Amino acid sequence: MAEENNTAGTEDSFISHLIELRSRVVKAAAVVLVVFLCMMPFAAHIFDVLAAPMIHALPVGSKMIATGVITPFLIPIKVTMLVAVLVSLPWVLYQMWAFVAPGLYTHEKKLIAPLVISSSALFIVGVAFCYFFVFGVVFPFINNFAPKSVSVAPDIDSYVDFVLTMFIAFGVTFEVPVIVIVLVRMGLVPLQKLKQIRPYVIVGAFVVAAVVTPPDVMSQLMLAVPLVLLYEVGLIVAPIFERATRAPDSEEAKSSAAE
């Protein structure tokens, strides 16, 4: 009888968690949809902003082209949806936090909240770095190599795919400090080991940059160098974060051992 009650209680708890998860997902999706609908009238202008780095790098009077029949409609809509997700990110992350927070201890909340906030901020900073700095250097650098007999007119579909790939690459690159902190804090890799593999990380950074970015030295350096520097930042911040989010029992045990 007791086993049946425990089983029923477990099932009820599982169902209640599913209902709570559905509620949080619906709330997050609803805000993304509302933001998207509010931005829809400005979809063409949003795409123009995204295309600005390439347009400035093209010869005067040149424009991008659309080879598909409905591409001029679909691509701005696609870009607007992605921008809506980015704008709604704080609310989406809050819903995630509200779902998992009740089951966490106080010291675990100290661990999760800073990681969620910092990872979101770093991803946005990586995207902004790519848009404002990398594109402003890479696009003119590439287009200057075009022969005079060639009319440079990038297709908007290919351009958006390329831009999104670069945004993701730089956004993930700027997450490196968070990755290092998590590895150290969870005890998956000792800090000393991460310091020892530094030469391999440097080589790996340039290999990743060579695969992800266009085949020019300028863009590869702009991805590899920040990756290496952010790895060093992670090595510096990881022990500080580990001490700040340590469980109370661990702190007492260490104090007793020291005495």
C-alpha positions as CSV (number, residue, x, y, z in Angstrom):
1,M,0.0,0.0,0.0
2,A,2.8,2.4,0.9
3,E,4.6,1.5,-2.3
4,E,1.4,2.4,-4.3
5,N,1.2,5.7,-2.5
6,N,4.9,6.4,-3.3
7,T,4.4,5.5,-6.9
8,A,1.3,7.7,-7.2
9,G,3.1,10.6,-5.5
10,T,6.0,10.2,-7.9
11,E,3.7,10.2,-10.9
12,D,1.8,13.3,-9.6
13,S,5.2,15.1,-9.1
14,F,6.3,14.2,-12.6
15,I,3.1,15.4,-14.2
16,S,3.2,18.6,-12.2
17,H,6.7,19.2,-13.4
18,L,5.6,18.6,-17.0
19,I,2.7,21.1,-16.6
20,E,5.1,23.7,-15.1
21,L,7.6,23.1,-17.9
22,R,4.8,23.5,-20.5
23,S,3.7,26.7,-18.8
24,R,7.2,28.2,-18.9
25,V,7.7,27.2,-22.5
26,V,4.4,28.8,-23.5
27,K,5.2,32.0,-21.7
28,A,8.6,32.2,-23.3
29,A,7.3,31.5,-26.8
30,A,4.4,33.9,-26.4
31,V,6.8,36.8,-25.7
32,V,9.0,35.9,-28.6
33,L,6.0,35.8,-30.9
34,V,4.7,39.2,-29.6
35,V,8.1,40.7,-30.1
36,F,8.4,39.2,-33.6
37,L,4.9,40.5,-34.6
38,C,5.8,44.0,-33.3
39,M,9.0,43.9,-35.4
40,M,7.5,42.5,-38.5
41,P,6.6,45.9,-40.1
42,F,10.4,46.8,-39.8
43,A,11.6,43.5,-41.3
44,A,13.1,45.1,-44.4
45,H,14.9,47.8,-42.3
46,I,16.3,45.1,-39.9
47,F,17.7,43.2,-42.8
48,D,19.3,46.5,-44.1
49,V,21.0,46.9,-40.8
50,L,22.3,43.4,-40.9
51,A,23.5,43.9,-44.5
52,A,25.1,47.3,-43.8
53,P,28.7,46.0,-43.3
54,M,28.7,44.2,-46.6
55,I,27.0,47.2,-48.4
56,H,29.7,49.6,-47.1
57,A,32.4,47.2,-48.4
58,L,30.9,46.9,-51.9
59,P,31.7,49.4,-54.7
60,V,29.6,52.5,-54.7
61,G,26.2,51.8,-56.2
62,S,26.4,48.0,-55.8
63,K,23.7,46.0,-54.1
64,M,23.1,42.5,-53.0
65,I,20.9,40.2,-55.1
66,A,18.1,37.7,-54.4
67,T,18.0,34.7,-56.8
68,G,14.9,33.0,-55.4
69,V,11.3,34.0,-56.2
70,I,10.2,34.5,-52.5
71,T,13.7,35.0,-51.1
72,P,13.2,38.8,-50.7
73,F,10.3,38.0,-48.4
74,L,11.6,35.0,-46.5
75,I,15.1,36.2,-45.6
76,P,14.0,39.4,-43.9
77,I,11.4,37.4,-42.0
78,K,14.0,34.9,-40.9
79,V,16.4,37.6,-39.7
80,T,13.6,39.4,-37.9
81,M,12.6,36.1,-36.0
82,L,16.2,35.7,-34.9
83,V,16.4,39.2,-33.7
84,A,13.1,38.7,-31.8
85,V,14.6,35.7,-30.1
86,L,17.7,37.7,-29.2
87,V,15.6,40.6,-27.8
88,S,13.4,38.2,-25.8
89,L,16.4,36.3,-24.4
90,P,16.3,37.8,-20.9
91,W,12.7,36.8,-20.6
92,V,13.4,33.3,-22.0
93,L,16.3,32.8,-19.5
94,Y,14.1,34.0,-16.7
95,Q,11.5,31.3,-17.5
96,M,14.3,28.7,-17.5
97,W,15.6,30.0,-14.1
98,A,12.1,30.1,-12.6
99,F,11.6,26.4,-13.6
100,V,14.8,25.1,-12.1
101,A,15.3,27.5,-9.1
102,P,12.8,25.8,-6.7
103,G,14.8,22.6,-6.7
104,L,18.2,24.2,-6.0
105,Y,20.0,24.8,-2.8
106,T,21.2,28.3,-1.9
107,H,24.8,27.7,-2.9
108,E,23.6,26.1,-6.2
109,K,21.6,29.2,-7.0
110,K,24.8,31.2,-6.5
111,L,26.3,29.0,-9.2
112,I,23.5,28.9,-11.8
113,A,22.4,32.5,-11.8
114,P,25.8,34.1,-12.5
115,L,26.5,31.5,-15.2
116,V,23.1,32.1,-17.0
117,I,23.6,35.9,-16.9
118,S,27.2,35.9,-17.9
119,S,26.9,33.3,-20.7
120,S,24.0,35.3,-22.2
121,A,25.9,38.6,-21.9
122,L,29.1,37.1,-23.4
123,F,27.2,35.6,-26.3
124,I,25.7,38.9,-27.2
125,V,29.1,40.6,-26.8
126,G,30.6,38.1,-29.2
127,V,27.9,38.8,-31.8
128,A,28.4,42.5,-31.4
129,F,32.2,42.2,-31.7
130,C,31.7,40.2,-34.9
131,Y,29.2,42.7,-36.4
132,F,30.9,46.0,-35.5
133,F,34.5,45.0,-35.7
134,V,35.2,41.8,-37.6
135,F,32.8,42.5,-40.5
136,G,34.1,46.0,-40.8
137,V,37.6,44.7,-41.4
138,V,37.0,41.3,-43.2
139,F,34.4,42.4,-45.9
140,P,36.5,45.2,-47.3
141,F,39.6,43.0,-47.1
142,I,37.9,40.3,-49.1
143,N,36.2,42.5,-51.6
144,N,39.5,44.4,-52.4
145,F,40.8,41.1,-53.9
146,A,38.0,40.9,-56.4
147,P,39.2,41.4,-60.0
148,K,38.1,44.6,-61.7
149,S,36.3,42.5,-64.4
150,V,34.1,40.9,-61.7
151,S,30.9,42.6,-60.5
152,V,30.6,41.8,-56.8
153,A,26.9,41.2,-55.8
154,P,26.4,38.7,-53.0
155,D,23.2,36.7,-52.8
156,I,21.2,37.6,-49.6
157,D,20.5,34.0,-48.8
158,S,24.2,33.0,-48.8
159,Y,25.0,36.2,-47.0
160,V,22.6,35.5,-44.1
161,D,23.9,31.9,-43.8
162,F,27.5,33.2,-43.7
163,V,26.6,35.9,-41.1
164,L,24.8,33.5,-38.9
165,T,27.7,31.1,-39.0
166,M,30.1,33.8,-38.0
167,F,27.7,35.1,-35.2
168,I,27.5,31.6,-33.8
169,A,31.2,31.1,-34.0
170,F,32.1,34.3,-32.2
171,G,29.2,33.9,-29.7
172,V,30.4,30.5,-28.7
173,T,34.0,31.7,-28.6
174,F,33.1,34.3,-26.1
175,E,31.6,31.5,-24.0
176,V,35.0,30.1,-23.4
177,P,35.5,31.7,-19.9
178,V,32.1,30.1,-18.8
179,I,33.2,26.7,-20.1
180,V,36.5,26.9,-18.2
181,I,34.7,28.0,-15.0
182,V,32.2,25.1,-15.3
183,L,34.9,22.5,-15.9
184,V,36.8,23.7,-12.8
185,R,33.8,24.3,-10.6
186,M,32.3,20.8,-11.3
187,G,35.6,19.1,-10.8
188,L,35.7,17.7,-14.3
189,V,39.1,19.1,-15.1
190,P,41.6,20.5,-12.5
191,L,42.7,24.0,-13.0
192,Q,46.3,23.0,-13.1
193,K,45.6,20.6,-15.9
194,L,43.9,23.4,-17.9
195,K,47.0,25.5,-17.5
196,Q,49.2,22.7,-18.6
197,I,47.3,22.2,-21.9
198,R,47.5,25.9,-22.8
199,P,49.8,25.2,-25.8
200,Y,47.3,22.8,-27.2
201,V,44.5,25.2,-26.7
202,I,46.4,27.9,-28.7
203,V,47.0,25.5,-31.6
204,G,43.4,24.3,-31.4
205,A,42.1,27.9,-31.5
206,F,43.9,28.6,-34.8
207,V,42.6,25.3,-36.2
208,V,39.0,26.1,-35.3
209,A,39.4,29.6,-36.7
210,A,40.8,28.2,-39.9
211,V,37.8,25.9,-40.3
212,V,35.0,28.3,-39.3
213,T,36.1,31.6,-40.8
214,P,36.7,32.6,-44.4
215,P,40.1,31.5,-45.8
216,D,42.0,34.7,-45.0
217,V,44.5,35.4,-42.2
218,M,42.7,38.5,-41.0
219,S,39.4,36.8,-40.0
220,Q,41.3,33.8,-38.6
221,L,43.3,36.0,-36.3
222,M,40.2,37.9,-35.2
223,L,38.7,34.6,-34.0
224,A,41.7,32.8,-32.7
225,V,43.3,35.6,-30.6
226,P,40.1,36.4,-28.6
227,L,39.6,32.7,-28.0
228,V,43.0,32.4,-26.5
229,L,42.7,35.5,-24.4
230,L,39.2,34.5,-23.1
231,Y,40.7,31.1,-22.2
232,E,43.2,32.9,-20.0
233,V,40.4,35.0,-18.5
234,G,38.6,31.8,-17.6
235,L,41.7,30.4,-15.9
236,I,41.9,33.6,-13.8
237,V,38.2,33.8,-12.8
238,A,37.6,30.0,-12.3
239,P,39.2,29.8,-8.8
240,I,37.5,33.0,-7.7
241,F,34.1,31.7,-8.8
242,E,34.8,28.3,-7.2
243,R,35.4,29.9,-3.8
244,A,32.3,32.2,-4.1
245,T,29.9,29.4,-4.9
246,R,31.3,26.7,-2.5
247,A,28.7,24.9,-0.4
248,P,28.6,25.9,3.3
249,D,29.5,22.3,4.4
250,S,32.6,22.4,2.2
251,E,33.7,25.7,3.7
252,E,33.3,24.3,7.2
253,A,35.1,21.1,6.4
254,K,38.0,23.1,5.0
255,S,38.1,25.4,8.0
256,S,38.1,22.4,10.4
257,A,40.9,20.7,8.4
258,A,43.0,23.9,8.5
259,E,42.6,24.0,12.3
